[in-house]
Amino acid sequence: MNISLKQLSILEAIIENRSYTAASKALFMTQPAVSMQVKKLEEQVGLPLFERDGKEIVPTEPGKELLFYAQNIRQQLEEASEVMEELRGLKRGKLHLTMASTANYFAPQLIAAFKRQFPKVEITLDVTNRLGLVQAVENNQTDMAIMGKPPSGHHLKGIPFIDNPLVVIAAPTHSLVCQQPILLHDLADEPFIVREPASGTRMATEHFFNQHGLELIAGMEMNRSEAIKQAVMAELGLGIVSLHTIEMELSLKRLVVLEVEGFPIKRQWHIVHREGKRFAAIPEAFKNFVLEQAETLLKL
């Protein structure tokens, strides 16, 4: 196939705008010119790329597949452009990070320290759940992610850079606060405020309880650590969260870390990227910066 970059740009614009007319305006082209390029592209592919859904233009299955490759090609070209600029001595670049919501409690410190070394760097930061993290890295929509251990079977590489201990938290008025240290089976009947099932924290906690022949009782389910902390402070149950997320609440004595048998659960934060990914200079510098400096900057 002899597909041009211009044709791939037109494909992306049509799918984004769901209209030939809107795509032509976004690309500063005439609608007949856009239609002609689509016709040529479909002739090259040998398959229809678009179909009508009411008044909107939507991609066919071949159109969706070609979009995936178009986005990857654009990403690779952007990376190549950044490398060339840096080789010409331009001290700037872009960094696209995606991270778990829990990492948002400490990652700004890393980013701020990195920006002091590279003040002209443009940083884009997305915060999402575990599934969104895996998809963003797998589909090359981000340079790297900050998350717990990545799942196997996704062609992802995870490099640990700092400990992420999970601890049991309670309101200061909870009856267990006066009974420390606490045996694990003493928590068997306690309701827990837990993360959603796909959360790395939830999976690690359930695995820990199962290993010890116990079942985690989910009293309430929340999709953010902040919501769990608020529910625990309201005496709705116990919580299990990353120690990184409760620094302020501990200093203000709004939460207590319980001394429970087997805790903290030992986990680690990872820098995660696609296997074999070739970084531009700035993302490579950030990865090395985190691996070298995070433990010093983020002491608990």
VEXDORO-853560 format. One record per residue (C-alpha): x, z, y; chain; residue number from 0; residue in three letters. Coordinates in nm, 3 decimals. Layout:
N
MISE  X  Z  Y  A  NUM  ALA
...
This chain:
300
MISE  0.000  0.000  0.000  A  0  MET
MISE  0.115  -0.083  0.351  A  1  ASN
MISE  -0.063  0.190  0.546  A  2  ILE
MISE  0.041  0.253  0.905  A  3  SER
MISE  0.064  0.585  1.086  A  4  LEU
MISE  -0.189  0.454  1.335  A  5  LYS
MISE  -0.442  0.400  1.057  A  6  GLN
MISE  -0.387  0.753  0.927  A  7  LEU
MISE  -0.442  0.890  1.279  A  8  SER
MISE  -0.769  0.696  1.299  A  9  ILE
MISE  -0.873  0.836  0.961  A  10  LEU
MISE  -0.810  1.192  1.080  A  11  GLU
MISE  -0.993  1.135  1.409  A  12  ALA
MISE  -1.304  0.992  1.240  A  13  ILE
MISE  -1.323  1.281  0.991  A  14  ILE
MISE  -1.271  1.536  1.267  A  15  GLU
MISE  -1.530  1.383  1.503  A  16  ASN
MISE  -1.772  1.254  1.233  A  17  ARG
MISE  -1.829  0.942  1.443  A  18  SER
MISE  -1.655  0.610  1.509  A  19  TYR
MISE  -1.759  0.629  1.874  A  20  THR
MISE  -1.626  0.982  1.929  A  21  ALA
MISE  -1.306  0.898  1.741  A  22  ALA
MISE  -1.246  0.590  1.955  A  23  SER
MISE  -1.282  0.799  2.272  A  24  LYS
MISE  -1.043  1.063  2.139  A  25  ALA
MISE  -0.787  0.794  2.056  A  26  LEU
MISE  -0.844  0.593  2.378  A  27  PHE
MISE  -0.938  0.288  2.170  A  28  MET
MISE  -1.242  0.065  2.162  A  29  THR
MISE  -1.493  0.118  1.885  A  30  GLN
MISE  -1.445  -0.238  1.746  A  31  PRO
MISE  -1.069  -0.173  1.725  A  32  ALA
MISE  -1.130  0.149  1.530  A  33  VAL
MISE  -1.376  -0.027  1.297  A  34  SER
MISE  -1.127  -0.309  1.236  A  35  MET
MISE  -0.849  -0.065  1.145  A  36  GLN
MISE  -1.081  0.120  0.907  A  37  VAL
MISE  -1.171  -0.209  0.739  A  38  LYS
MISE  -0.802  -0.296  0.697  A  39  LYS
MISE  -0.729  0.051  0.563  A  40  LEU
MISE  -1.009  0.030  0.307  A  41  GLU
MISE  -0.880  -0.312  0.199  A  42  GLU
MISE  -0.535  -0.161  0.149  A  43  GLN
MISE  -0.673  0.130  -0.053  A  44  VAL
MISE  -0.930  -0.075  -0.241  A  45  GLY
MISE  -1.192  0.199  -0.207  A  46  LEU
MISE  -1.454  0.300  0.054  A  47  PRO
MISE  -1.328  0.585  0.270  A  48  LEU
MISE  -1.642  0.671  0.467  A  49  PHE
MISE  -2.016  0.689  0.419  A  50  GLU
MISE  -2.313  0.784  0.634  A  51  ARG
MISE  -2.484  1.121  0.612  A  52  ASP
MISE  -2.776  1.089  0.847  A  53  GLY
MISE  -2.627  1.010  1.187  A  54  LYS
MISE  -2.280  1.131  1.093  A  55  GLU
MISE  -1.986  0.956  0.930  A  56  ILE
MISE  -1.837  1.164  0.646  A  57  VAL
MISE  -1.542  1.094  0.416  A  58  PRO
MISE  -1.590  0.983  0.057  A  59  THR
MISE  -1.383  1.149  -0.215  A  60  GLU
MISE  -1.103  0.888  -0.168  A  61  PRO
MISE  -1.124  0.953  0.207  A  62  GLY
MISE  -1.074  1.328  0.154  A  63  LYS
MISE  -0.776  1.262  -0.073  A  64  GLU
MISE  -0.615  1.029  0.180  A  65  LEU
MISE  -0.676  1.287  0.455  A  66  LEU
MISE  -0.475  1.544  0.257  A  67  PHE
MISE  -0.175  1.308  0.247  A  68  TYR
MISE  -0.221  1.207  0.612  A  69  ALA
MISE  -0.203  1.572  0.721  A  70  GLN
MISE  0.108  1.629  0.511  A  71  ASN
MISE  0.277  1.319  0.655  A  72  ILE
MISE  0.197  1.435  1.010  A  73  ARG
MISE  0.338  1.780  0.933  A  74  GLN
MISE  0.658  1.630  0.793  A  75  GLN
MISE  0.699  1.405  1.097  A  76  LEU
MISE  0.650  1.702  1.332  A  77  GLU
MISE  0.917  1.894  1.141  A  78  GLU
MISE  1.150  1.594  1.158  A  79  ALA
MISE  1.092  1.568  1.532  A  80  SER
MISE  1.179  1.935  1.579  A  81  GLU
MISE  1.498  1.897  1.375  A  82  VAL
MISE  1.604  1.596  1.580  A  83  MET
MISE  1.539  1.782  1.906  A  84  GLU
MISE  1.744  2.076  1.788  A  85  GLU
MISE  2.026  1.847  1.679  A  86  LEU
MISE  2.026  1.706  2.032  A  87  ARG
MISE  2.092  2.059  2.156  A  88  GLY
MISE  1.743  2.148  2.280  A  89  LEU
MISE  1.705  2.523  2.234  A  90  LYS
MISE  1.336  2.524  2.159  A  91  ARG
MISE  1.106  2.468  1.867  A  92  GLY
MISE  0.778  2.567  1.708  A  93  LYS
MISE  0.686  2.827  1.449  A  94  LEU
MISE  0.350  2.846  1.271  A  95  HIS
MISE  0.290  3.176  1.092  A  96  LEU
MISE  -0.007  3.283  0.882  A  97  THR
MISE  -0.044  3.642  0.773  A  98  MET
MISE  -0.266  3.892  0.601  A  99  ALA
MISE  -0.477  4.105  0.833  A  100  SER
MISE  -0.288  4.418  0.722  A  101  THR
MISE  0.043  4.260  0.828  A  102  ALA
MISE  -0.094  4.233  1.179  A  103  ASN
MISE  -0.012  4.602  1.225  A  104  TYR
MISE  0.364  4.540  1.215  A  105  PHE
MISE  0.429  4.164  1.245  A  106  ALA
MISE  0.400  4.160  1.628  A  107  PRO
MISE  0.711  4.383  1.639  A  108  GLN
MISE  0.903  4.125  1.436  A  109  LEU
MISE  0.775  3.837  1.649  A  110  ILE
MISE  0.860  4.017  1.975  A  111  ALA
MISE  1.215  4.088  1.855  A  112  ALA
MISE  1.256  3.727  1.746  A  113  PHE
MISE  1.125  3.599  2.081  A  114  LYS
MISE  1.390  3.801  2.262  A  115  ARG
MISE  1.651  3.593  2.080  A  116  GLN
MISE  1.462  3.262  2.112  A  117  PHE
MISE  1.250  3.294  2.429  A  118  PRO
MISE  1.147  2.926  2.443  A  119  LYS
MISE  1.001  2.918  2.094  A  120  VAL
MISE  0.628  2.833  2.069  A  121  GLU
MISE  0.462  3.053  1.806  A  122  ILE
MISE  0.119  2.997  1.652  A  123  THR
MISE  -0.020  3.292  1.458  A  124  LEU
MISE  -0.317  3.283  1.220  A  125  ASP
MISE  -0.461  3.591  1.048  A  126  VAL
MISE  -0.669  3.538  0.735  A  127  THR
MISE  -0.749  3.677  0.391  A  128  ASN
MISE  -0.548  3.630  0.070  A  129  ARG
MISE  -0.729  3.311  -0.033  A  130  LEU
MISE  -0.678  3.161  0.312  A  131  GLY
MISE  -0.308  3.249  0.301  A  132  LEU
MISE  -0.255  3.074  -0.032  A  133  VAL
MISE  -0.445  2.765  0.081  A  134  GLN
MISE  -0.259  2.742  0.413  A  135  ALA
MISE  0.082  2.756  0.245  A  136  VAL
MISE  -0.015  2.537  -0.049  A  137  GLU
MISE  -0.162  2.266  0.178  A  138  ASN
MISE  0.138  2.278  0.415  A  139  ASN
MISE  -0.079  2.391  0.706  A  140  GLN
MISE  0.170  2.661  0.808  A  141  THR
MISE  0.545  2.712  0.799  A  142  ASP
MISE  0.520  3.035  0.604  A  143  MET
MISE  0.297  3.334  0.536  A  144  ALA
MISE  0.351  3.708  0.547  A  145  ILE
MISE  0.157  3.860  0.258  A  146  MET
MISE  0.184  4.065  -0.059  A  147  GLY
MISE  0.308  3.913  -0.382  A  148  LYS
MISE  0.184  3.551  -0.405  A  149  PRO
MISE  -0.017  3.446  -0.711  A  150  PRO
MISE  0.160  3.250  -0.983  A  151  SER
MISE  0.081  2.888  -1.059  A  152  GLY
MISE  0.058  2.765  -0.700  A  153  HIS
MISE  0.416  2.634  -0.648  A  154  HIS
MISE  0.478  2.910  -0.394  A  155  LEU
MISE  0.798  3.106  -0.339  A  156  LYS
MISE  0.776  3.469  -0.230  A  157  GLY
MISE  1.077  3.655  -0.091  A  158  ILE
MISE  1.032  4.036  -0.055  A  159  PRO
MISE  1.159  4.181  0.272  A  160  PHE
MISE  1.018  4.534  0.311  A  161  ILE
MISE  0.828  4.797  0.112  A  162  ASP
MISE  0.450  4.817  0.146  A  163  ASN
MISE  0.347  5.156  0.003  A  164  PRO
MISE  -0.024  5.211  -0.063  A  165  LEU
MISE  -0.144  5.566  0.000  A  166  VAL
MISE  -0.466  5.763  -0.044  A  167  VAL
MISE  -0.621  5.865  0.287  A  168  ILE
MISE  -0.890  6.119  0.368  A  169  ALA
MISE  -1.057  6.276  0.668  A  170  ALA
MISE  -0.886  6.604  0.769  A  171  PRO
MISE  -1.206  6.790  0.674  A  172  THR
MISE  -1.219  6.654  0.317  A  173  HIS
MISE  -1.217  6.925  0.048  A  174  SER
MISE  -0.917  6.770  -0.132  A  175  LEU
MISE  -0.690  6.825  0.170  A  176  VAL
MISE  -0.666  7.195  0.078  A  177  CYS
MISE  -0.603  7.123  -0.293  A  178  GLN
MISE  -0.275  6.932  -0.271  A  179  GLN
MISE  -0.088  6.823  -0.477  A  180  PRO
MISE  -0.371  6.643  -0.654  A  181  ILE
MISE  -0.384  6.514  -1.012  A  182  LEU
MISE  -0.498  6.156  -1.046  A  183  LEU
MISE  -0.792  6.243  -1.273  A  184  HIS
MISE  -0.921  6.472  -0.995  A  185  ASP
MISE  -1.011  6.150  -0.808  A  186  LEU
MISE  -1.218  6.013  -1.098  A  187  ALA
MISE  -1.553  6.107  -0.940  A  188  ASP
MISE  -1.453  6.043  -0.578  A  189  GLU
MISE  -1.612  5.743  -0.401  A  190  PRO
MISE  -1.360  5.508  -0.240  A  191  PHE
MISE  -1.396  5.275  0.057  A  192  ILE
MISE  -1.234  4.959  -0.082  A  193  VAL
MISE  -1.130  4.610  0.025  A  194  ARG
MISE  -1.302  4.295  -0.103  A  195  GLU
MISE  -1.226  4.193  -0.469  A  196  PRO
MISE  -0.983  3.912  -0.372  A  197  ALA
MISE  -0.771  4.148  -0.160  A  198  SER
MISE  -0.417  4.219  -0.281  A  199  GLY
MISE  -0.467  4.590  -0.200  A  200  THR
MISE  -0.789  4.601  -0.406  A  201  ARG
MISE  -0.629  4.426  -0.704  A  202  MET
MISE  -0.321  4.650  -0.697  A  203  ALA
MISE  -0.537  4.964  -0.676  A  204  THR
MISE  -0.768  4.862  -0.961  A  205  GLU
MISE  -0.467  4.771  -1.176  A  206  HIS
MISE  -0.312  5.113  -1.106  A  207  PHE
MISE  -0.631  5.300  -1.202  A  208  PHE
MISE  -0.678  5.088  -1.516  A  209  ASN
MISE  -0.321  5.162  -1.624  A  210  GLN
MISE  -0.407  5.531  -1.616  A  211  HIS
MISE  -0.737  5.493  -1.801  A  212  GLY
MISE  -0.953  5.551  -1.494  A  213  LEU
MISE  -1.210  5.343  -1.307  A  214  GLU
MISE  -1.203  5.303  -0.931  A  215  LEU
MISE  -1.544  5.399  -0.792  A  216  ILE
MISE  -1.627  5.163  -0.507  A  217  ALA
MISE  -1.859  5.355  -0.277  A  218  GLY
MISE  -1.843  5.092  -0.002  A  219  MET
MISE  -1.667  4.758  0.038  A  220  GLU
MISE  -1.497  4.646  0.361  A  221  MET
MISE  -1.300  4.330  0.444  A  222  ASN
MISE  -1.062  4.491  0.697  A  223  ARG
MISE  -0.828  4.790  0.682  A  224  SER
MISE  -0.955  4.898  1.026  A  225  GLU
MISE  -1.309  4.926  0.889  A  226  ALA
MISE  -1.185  5.132  0.593  A  227  ILE
MISE  -1.007  5.375  0.826  A  228  LYS
MISE  -1.319  5.420  1.040  A  229  GLN
MISE  -1.534  5.482  0.731  A  230  ALA
MISE  -1.288  5.739  0.595  A  231  VAL
MISE  -1.276  5.918  0.932  A  232  MET
MISE  -1.657  5.928  0.920  A  233  ALA
MISE  -1.626  6.115  0.586  A  234  GLU
MISE  -1.787  5.838  0.381  A  235  LEU
MISE  -1.520  5.858  0.113  A  236  GLY
MISE  -1.150  5.819  0.041  A  237  LEU
MISE  -0.947  5.507  0.110  A  238  GLY
MISE  -0.633  5.339  -0.019  A  239  ILE
MISE  -0.443  5.148  0.247  A  240  VAL
MISE  -0.095  5.037  0.342  A  241  SER
MISE  0.107  5.311  0.508  A  242  LEU
MISE  0.193  5.054  0.779  A  243  HIS
MISE  -0.170  5.058  0.901  A  244  THR
MISE  -0.218  5.428  0.979  A  245  ILE
MISE  0.072  5.530  1.202  A  246  GLU
MISE  -0.151  5.599  1.504  A  247  MET
MISE  -0.422  5.784  1.307  A  248  GLU
MISE  -0.163  6.010  1.144  A  249  LEU
MISE  0.000  6.097  1.477  A  250  SER
MISE  -0.344  6.179  1.624  A  251  LEU
MISE  -0.435  6.377  1.309  A  252  LYS
MISE  -0.749  6.173  1.252  A  253  ARG
MISE  -0.645  6.090  0.894  A  254  LEU
MISE  -0.446  6.267  0.625  A  255  VAL
MISE  -0.235  6.112  0.349  A  256  VAL
MISE  -0.317  6.292  0.025  A  257  LEU
MISE  -0.035  6.388  -0.209  A  258  GLU
MISE  -0.174  6.233  -0.528  A  259  VAL
MISE  -0.004  6.200  -0.868  A  260  GLU
MISE  0.149  5.850  -0.904  A  261  GLY
MISE  0.116  5.762  -0.536  A  262  PHE
MISE  0.222  5.582  -0.330  A  263  PRO
MISE  0.163  5.259  -0.520  A  264  ILE
MISE  0.480  5.061  -0.467  A  265  LYS
MISE  0.426  4.710  -0.333  A  266  ARG
MISE  0.628  4.481  -0.108  A  267  GLN
MISE  0.567  4.242  0.177  A  268  TRP
MISE  0.685  3.886  0.114  A  269  HIS
MISE  0.775  3.579  0.316  A  270  ILE
MISE  0.590  3.304  0.129  A  271  VAL
MISE  0.638  2.927  0.153  A  272  HIS
MISE  0.602  2.620  -0.061  A  273  ARG
MISE  0.866  2.568  -0.327  A  274  GLU
MISE  1.127  2.321  -0.206  A  275  GLY
MISE  1.002  2.330  0.155  A  276  LYS
MISE  1.261  2.209  0.406  A  277  ARG
MISE  1.239  2.413  0.723  A  278  PHE
MISE  1.318  2.302  1.074  A  279  ALA
MISE  1.578  2.518  1.248  A  280  ALA
MISE  1.337  2.764  1.415  A  281  ILE
MISE  1.128  2.851  1.105  A  282  PRO
MISE  1.452  2.883  0.909  A  283  GLU
MISE  1.591  3.115  1.177  A  284  ALA
MISE  1.275  3.328  1.169  A  285  PHE
MISE  1.284  3.359  0.790  A  286  LYS
MISE  1.648  3.471  0.801  A  287  ASN
MISE  1.573  3.707  1.091  A  288  PHE
MISE  1.294  3.880  0.896  A  289  VAL
MISE  1.502  3.914  0.580  A  290  LEU
MISE  1.794  4.062  0.776  A  291  GLU
MISE  1.620  4.272  1.042  A  292  GLN
MISE  1.276  4.382  0.916  A  293  ALA
MISE  1.390  4.692  0.730  A  294  GLU
MISE  1.567  4.822  1.043  A  295  THR
MISE  1.288  4.730  1.285  A  296  LEU
MISE  1.000  4.859  1.073  A  297  LEU
MISE  1.122  5.193  0.941  A  298  LYS
MISE  0.828  5.409  0.836  A  299  LEU
